[in-house]
Amino acid sequence: MPKCCGFVTVLGVPNVGKSTLTNQLVGSKVSIVSPKVQTTRRRVLGITIKDESQVILIDTPGIFEPKKRLDRAMVSAAWGATSETDLILVMADASYHRQEKTIDILEKSLKKPEIPLFLIINKIDLVPRDQLLALIARLTEKRKIDRVFLVSAHRGDGIQDLLQALANQMPEGPWLFPEDQLTDMPLRLLAAEITREKIFCSLHQEVPYGINVETEAWEEFKNGSVKISQVIHVQKPGQKAILLGKGGHTIKYIRETAALDLGKMLERPVHLFLHVKISENWAEQRDHYTDLGLDYNA
């Protein structure tokens, strides 16, 4: 059989489960996940193989009404990922009562009739069957959607059927990545994302959204271990105090859990060092956008 390869862009509102779905399809963690909205800030490639097809998934930031420069750059990155894709997946959360934003995303995606569109209804384990049927009818009414899939990305339900359908949809062509590569993200960026995930899971309200993480140094040792030094940028002194926690307990927990995840991912001991720095205007500095792969002028 000839080899096939193609790109699949995953779109949806914030916190609909795009990153969880991407990780499930890849079979490994390539995109960070938290219960908070807008966790994903950059486009993330997840690479998986099914039969003779290499499926390159583009996990995108959630689409919402942007208010700040970073918001605009994130939403622009999401829509930009549809420019040269072979398939669009639009995800809907079955537990949402209001679906207007998802309908808006569907309508805009359907303006590219040359690109097939799959609708993914996620979190089906949270709602009764009759509610699911009503949701499908509402989202597909008068819309030319190629296929609809019901999944629970968290539990893994329906993932293999979806992966097979994606593989069957890929155009004929050579694989673009080595067989054992799961993402195109450099390790330094992936390490920073893992730490940011732990911050999102540990802090509340608006604090995580005012934070960015940079990997400053990466040192390999002969015994196989690695020393990773990172800077956590915060915008206000109060955010630094919250991040550190009483007696430094919060930052210690973040460091320990991030190092544990990184150690599992890299399959070697990780010595993680975190430094918290007040950078009031980091969200207006061009170099941070370059590091994230975002358009500063979006």
Buried (B, 14 or more C-beta within 10 A) or exposed (E): EEBBBBBBBBBBBBBBBBBBBBBBBBEEBBBBBBEBBBBBBBBBBBBBBBEBBBBBBBBBBBBBEBEEBBBBBBBBBBBBBBEEBBBBBBBBBBBBEEBEBBBEBBEBBBEEEEBBBBBBBBBBEEBEEEBBEEBBEEBEEEEEBEEEBBBBBBEEBBBEEBBEBBBEBBEEBEBBBEEEEBBBBEBBBBBBBBBBBBBBBBBEEEBBBBBBBBBEEBEEEEEEBBBBBBBBBBBEEEBBEBBBBEEEEBBEBBBEBBBBBBBEBBEBBBBBEBEBEEBEEBBEBEEBBEBBBBBBEB
